């Protein structure tokens, strides 16, 4: 079973420096039909104007991933972590018992686009933590490259949940496949371009919730970037 979350039906937040699209309920956007999928709680597609900044604010009991699509984001948090996140960098904060952080567009002239992803942890009250790992374009081209997982396999970011996150950069005509165990579910997010998922057309910004499927075939119709979440 595959259920599509069309890009045009997502919630939105628009202020002077931020244009954000919400796949699931977030902040002032509330839709009881879209509260998340399995342990996946938030996917925000954020366009941040030059000089735009999320000021210092708190989080707790959440695994927070940042994936930059274009531009760069300057980060600092209460664990002492600070630095710049660019395309290909997977960044994770385990908010745990509580963390404060800020994020800003690293450029005064160029727009920043990123996906902000929240995953519920397997338990509350964990120690806060930070991790950042770079994955090259070559390592993600025409293959599903794991970038986050519970056990950190294949050099991926460690998250405190039975979930794995994959990224792929796909050339037109290329198909990548992912087996899905009987007890597993998946969410596919089209970050850029267009693909088909088991023959169903998806465009940029679309998401798809997958259950009771034994395998996924993701085929690019044009140059595309996708994120795949394999969820318990």
Secondary structure, 3 states (H helix, E strand, C coil): CEEEECHHHCEEEEECCEEEEECCCECCECCCCCCCECCEEEEEEEEECCCCEEEEEEECCCEEEEEEEECEEEEEECCCCEEEEECCEEEEEECCCCEEEEEEECCCCCCEEEEEEEECCCCCCCCCEEEEEECCHHHHECCCEEEEECCCHHHCEECCCCEEEEEEEECCCCEEEEECCCCCEEEEEEEECEEEECCEEEECCCEEEECCCCEEEEEECCCEEEEEEEEC
